[in-house]
Amino acid sequence: MSSFPHSADSGDSSQSLLSQRQSELGSQYVVESGVFMSSFTATIFVAALVTTGLLMLTLLIALTMMLKSCQSSSSGIFEHTKKSDQHDYCSLYIFHSELNNLEIGEFPLNCKLYALQYSKRHYLKDLNTSIWFIEDYFGRLTPDDDGLDIILLDADDLLSLIGNFSRISSLDRNEHIEDLKHQAHILLVRFYMQLRAGGWSLFLFTRKPSKHWKATESTLTSSGYLGWSSLVMRSDEEIQMENWEYLSNRRLQLHQEGFRIVGLISSKLDAFRGPLLGKRSFKLANIPYYELGNVNA
């Protein structure tokens, strides 16, 4: 009987000891592995997991955006390369077309479009640059007093920008082309007057037959091309000649008459074929096949 109270006291003592230990440890979680984790530690652990998840999501988004950017950049580079290849192809094709006097029907459609874009964007700039080169060269020279130093200037370049002499058909004309022609005409008239002011004798040449001399002379003078020394046109015997052959033959005649060709200026390659081209040749910028006003031709 005396042992029962002692046993009860022992139970109370063990329970009291367990309560005291729990009080000392504070609020903790016990996992099966035996690792204890306080609520504060658990909060930090969960926050770390959330932060890591957010970082991973941000990284994924960043990588996705970078991938799209690379794809867009690659597409842009490919497109630029494609346009550059077309530019090189059409530029070379146009050069050979001028060189061989090819017909318009032989032009690829994509190069017709390219030629029109060139006309709209670059022609006046290139023409102005060509003129600057020529003015700079002749501005440093002085013609001899004997009047035999001459400059050969292609009148067909001048006439192509004037009224009915233009190679653009009336059906293909538009406001932009007319404005382009007008600006080019102003540049060429100013250039012409600059050469005249330098004291140079200007011999204009055209591929037209001499029966059109009066109309050609009237158009040139009324358009501002005054004071030229000679207007060279085809004779009846030269009608069947190739353009380059006719022009080469006329240069030979001028040479035999004692003239010194100090400059040859044209936008057309046939003018630069044959001998006796003079001391310096200058090619003006040319709208590639200007009659391409209608790309569906």
C-alpha positions as CSV (number, residue, x, y, z in Angstrom):
1,M,0.0,0.0,0.0
2,S,2.8,2.3,0.7
3,S,4.3,1.8,-2.8
4,F,1.4,3.3,-4.7
5,P,1.8,6.9,-3.7
6,H,5.5,6.6,-4.5
7,S,4.6,5.4,-8.1
8,A,2.2,8.2,-8.6
9,D,4.8,10.7,-7.5
10,S,7.2,9.3,-10.0
11,G,4.7,9.7,-12.9
12,D,4.1,13.3,-11.9
13,S,7.8,13.9,-11.8
14,S,8.3,12.5,-15.3
15,Q,5.5,14.5,-16.7
16,S,6.8,17.6,-15.1
17,L,10.2,17.0,-16.5
18,L,8.9,16.5,-20.0
19,S,6.9,19.8,-19.8
20,Q,10.0,21.6,-18.6
21,R,12.0,20.3,-21.5
22,Q,9.4,21.3,-24.0
23,S,9.4,24.8,-22.4
24,E,13.1,25.1,-22.8
25,L,13.1,24.0,-26.5
26,G,10.3,26.4,-27.4
27,S,7.9,25.8,-30.3
28,Q,9.5,23.3,-32.6
29,Y,8.5,20.9,-35.3
30,V,9.6,17.3,-35.3
31,V,10.1,15.3,-38.5
32,E,10.4,11.6,-38.9
33,S,14.1,11.9,-39.5
34,G,14.5,13.3,-36.1
35,V,15.4,16.8,-37.3
36,F,13.9,19.6,-35.3
37,M,12.9,22.9,-37.1
38,S,11.6,26.0,-35.4
39,S,8.8,28.1,-37.0
40,F,11.2,30.8,-37.8
41,T,13.6,28.5,-39.6
42,A,10.7,27.0,-41.5
43,T,9.6,30.5,-42.6
44,I,13.1,31.2,-43.9
45,F,13.2,27.9,-45.7
46,V,9.9,28.5,-47.4
47,A,10.9,32.1,-48.3
48,A,14.1,30.7,-49.8
49,L,12.2,28.3,-51.9
50,V,9.8,31.0,-53.2
51,T,12.7,33.3,-54.0
52,T,14.5,30.5,-55.9
53,G,11.4,29.8,-57.8
54,L,11.0,33.5,-58.8
55,L,14.6,33.7,-59.8
56,M,14.2,30.6,-62.0
57,L,11.1,32.0,-63.6
58,T,12.8,35.4,-64.2
59,L,15.8,33.5,-65.8
60,L,13.4,31.5,-68.0
61,I,11.7,34.7,-69.2
62,A,15.0,36.4,-69.9
63,L,16.2,33.4,-71.9
64,T,13.0,33.3,-73.9
65,M,13.3,37.0,-74.7
66,M,17.0,36.5,-75.7
67,L,16.0,33.7,-77.9
68,K,13.3,35.7,-79.7
69,S,15.8,38.6,-80.0
70,C,18.4,36.3,-81.6
71,Q,15.8,34.9,-84.0
72,S,14.7,38.4,-85.0
73,S,18.3,39.6,-85.4
74,S,19.1,36.5,-87.5
75,S,16.0,37.2,-89.6
76,G,17.1,40.8,-90.1
77,I,20.6,39.8,-91.0
78,F,19.3,37.3,-93.5
79,E,16.9,39.9,-95.0
80,H,19.7,42.4,-95.2
81,T,22.0,39.9,-96.9
82,K,19.2,39.0,-99.3
83,K,18.6,42.7,-100.2
84,S,22.4,43.2,-100.5
85,D,22.7,40.2,-102.9
86,Q,19.8,41.6,-105.0
87,H,21.4,45.0,-105.1
88,D,24.7,43.5,-106.3
89,Y,23.0,41.3,-108.8
90,C,20.9,44.1,-110.3
91,S,23.7,46.7,-110.3
92,L,25.9,44.3,-112.3
93,Y,23.0,43.4,-114.6
94,I,22.3,47.1,-115.3
95,F,25.9,47.7,-116.0
96,H,26.0,44.9,-118.5
97,S,22.7,46.0,-120.0
98,E,24.2,49.5,-120.6
99,L,27.4,47.9,-122.0
100,N,25.6,45.7,-124.4
101,N,22.6,48.0,-125.1
102,L,20.1,45.3,-124.1
103,E,16.4,45.7,-124.7
104,I,14.0,46.6,-121.9
105,G,12.2,43.2,-122.3
106,E,15.4,41.5,-121.2
107,F,15.4,43.1,-117.8
108,P,14.3,40.8,-114.9
109,L,11.2,42.2,-113.1
110,N,13.0,42.5,-109.7
111,C,15.7,44.5,-111.4
112,K,13.1,46.8,-113.0
113,L,11.8,47.5,-109.5
114,Y,15.4,48.1,-108.3
115,A,16.0,50.5,-111.1
116,L,13.0,52.5,-110.1
117,Q,14.1,52.6,-106.5
118,Y,17.5,53.7,-107.5
119,S,16.0,56.5,-109.6
120,K,13.9,57.7,-106.6
121,R,16.6,57.5,-103.9
122,H,20.0,57.9,-105.4
123,Y,20.1,59.4,-108.9
124,L,20.2,63.1,-108.0
125,K,22.8,62.5,-105.3
126,D,25.0,60.5,-107.7
127,L,24.5,63.0,-110.5
128,N,25.6,65.8,-108.2
129,T,28.7,63.9,-107.1
130,S,29.6,63.2,-110.8
131,I,29.3,66.9,-111.6
132,W,31.4,67.9,-108.6
133,F,34.3,65.6,-109.8
134,I,34.2,67.2,-113.3
135,E,34.0,70.8,-112.0
136,D,36.8,70.2,-109.6
137,Y,39.0,68.8,-112.4
138,F,38.4,71.6,-114.9
139,G,38.4,74.3,-112.2
140,R,42.2,73.6,-111.9
141,L,42.8,73.9,-115.6
142,T,42.8,76.8,-118.1
143,P,42.2,76.4,-121.9
144,D,44.9,77.6,-124.3
145,D,44.3,80.8,-126.1
146,D,44.2,79.2,-129.5
147,G,40.7,77.9,-128.9
148,L,41.5,74.3,-129.8
149,D,41.0,72.8,-126.3
150,I,37.5,71.4,-126.4
151,I,35.1,69.5,-124.2
152,L,32.8,66.9,-125.8
153,L,29.4,66.9,-123.9
154,D,26.7,64.4,-124.7
155,A,23.6,66.4,-125.7
156,D,21.4,63.3,-125.4
157,D,21.9,63.5,-121.7
158,L,20.7,67.1,-121.7
159,L,17.8,66.4,-124.1
160,S,16.6,63.3,-122.2
161,L,15.4,65.7,-119.4
162,I,13.6,68.1,-121.7
163,G,9.9,67.9,-122.7
164,N,9.1,65.8,-125.7
165,F,12.8,64.7,-126.1
166,S,12.5,62.6,-122.8
167,R,12.7,58.9,-123.3
168,I,9.9,58.4,-120.8
169,S,6.6,57.8,-122.6
170,S,3.7,60.0,-121.7
171,L,1.8,57.0,-120.3
172,D,4.5,56.3,-117.8
173,R,5.0,59.9,-116.5
174,N,4.1,60.7,-113.0
175,E,4.6,63.6,-110.7
176,H,7.7,62.2,-109.0
177,I,9.5,61.5,-112.3
178,E,8.7,65.0,-113.5
179,D,10.1,66.5,-110.4
180,L,13.2,64.3,-110.6
181,K,13.7,65.4,-114.2
182,H,13.3,69.0,-113.3
183,Q,15.9,68.9,-110.5
184,A,18.3,67.0,-112.7
185,H,17.8,69.6,-115.5
186,I,18.6,72.4,-113.1
187,L,21.8,70.6,-112.0
188,L,23.0,70.1,-115.6
189,V,22.2,73.7,-116.7
190,R,24.2,75.0,-113.7
191,F,27.0,72.6,-114.6
192,Y,27.0,73.6,-118.2
193,M,27.2,77.3,-117.3
194,Q,30.1,76.6,-115.0
195,L,32.1,75.0,-117.8
196,R,31.3,78.0,-120.1
197,A,32.4,80.4,-117.4
198,G,35.7,78.6,-117.3
199,G,36.4,79.6,-120.9
200,W,36.0,76.1,-122.4
201,S,34.7,75.4,-125.9
202,L,31.8,73.0,-125.7
203,F,31.1,70.6,-128.5
204,L,27.8,69.0,-128.0
205,F,27.1,65.7,-129.7
206,T,24.0,63.7,-130.3
207,R,23.1,60.4,-131.9
208,K,20.2,62.0,-133.8
209,P,20.3,62.5,-137.6
210,S,21.2,65.9,-138.9
211,K,17.7,66.4,-140.3
212,H,16.6,67.2,-136.8
213,W,19.3,69.9,-136.3
214,K,16.9,72.9,-136.2
215,A,14.5,71.3,-133.7
216,T,17.4,70.1,-131.5
217,E,19.2,73.5,-131.6
218,S,16.0,75.3,-130.7
219,T,15.3,73.0,-127.8
220,L,18.8,73.2,-126.4
221,T,19.0,77.0,-126.5
222,S,15.5,77.5,-125.1
223,S,16.3,75.2,-122.2
224,G,19.4,77.2,-121.1
225,Y,22.2,75.6,-123.1
226,L,23.6,78.7,-124.8
227,G,26.9,79.5,-126.3
228,W,28.1,76.1,-127.4
229,S,30.7,76.0,-130.1
230,S,29.4,73.1,-132.2
231,L,26.5,70.6,-132.4
232,V,27.6,67.3,-133.8
233,M,24.9,65.2,-135.5
234,R,24.8,62.1,-137.8
235,S,25.1,62.6,-141.5
236,D,23.1,60.5,-143.9
237,E,26.2,58.3,-144.4
238,E,26.4,57.6,-140.7
239,I,22.8,56.5,-140.1
240,Q,23.6,52.8,-140.4
241,M,26.7,53.0,-138.1
242,E,26.6,51.7,-134.6
243,N,26.5,54.6,-132.1
244,W,30.0,54.0,-130.8
245,E,31.4,53.8,-134.3
246,Y,29.7,57.0,-135.4
247,L,31.0,58.8,-132.3
248,S,34.5,57.4,-132.6
249,N,34.6,58.5,-136.3
250,R,33.6,62.1,-135.3
251,R,36.3,62.2,-132.7
252,L,38.8,61.2,-135.3
253,Q,37.6,64.0,-137.6
254,L,38.0,66.6,-134.8
255,H,41.5,65.3,-134.1
256,Q,42.4,65.6,-137.7
257,E,41.1,69.2,-137.7
258,G,43.6,70.0,-135.0
259,F,41.3,70.1,-131.9
260,R,42.5,68.8,-128.6
261,I,39.8,66.8,-126.7
262,V,40.5,67.6,-123.0
263,G,37.4,66.0,-121.7
264,L,34.6,63.6,-122.8
265,I,31.4,63.7,-120.7
266,S,28.5,61.3,-121.1
267,S,26.3,59.0,-119.1
268,K,26.3,56.3,-121.9
269,L,29.0,53.7,-122.3
270,D,29.0,53.8,-126.1
271,A,30.5,57.3,-125.9
272,F,33.7,55.8,-124.4
273,R,34.4,53.2,-127.0
274,G,37.0,53.6,-129.6
275,P,40.2,55.7,-129.8
276,L,40.9,59.4,-129.1
277,L,38.8,59.7,-126.0
278,G,40.8,62.7,-124.9
279,K,42.8,63.5,-121.8
280,R,40.1,62.7,-119.3
281,S,36.7,60.9,-119.6
282,F,33.8,61.4,-117.2
283,K,30.7,59.3,-116.9
284,L,27.7,61.1,-115.5
285,A,25.3,59.2,-113.3
286,N,22.5,57.7,-115.3
287,I,19.1,56.6,-114.3
288,P,19.3,52.9,-115.3
289,Y,17.0,52.5,-118.3
290,Y,15.0,55.6,-117.5
291,E,12.1,54.3,-119.7
292,L,11.3,51.8,-117.0
293,G,8.5,54.0,-115.8
294,N,6.2,51.0,-116.1
295,V,7.6,48.0,-114.3
296,N,5.0,45.8,-115.9
297,A,6.4,46.4,-119.3
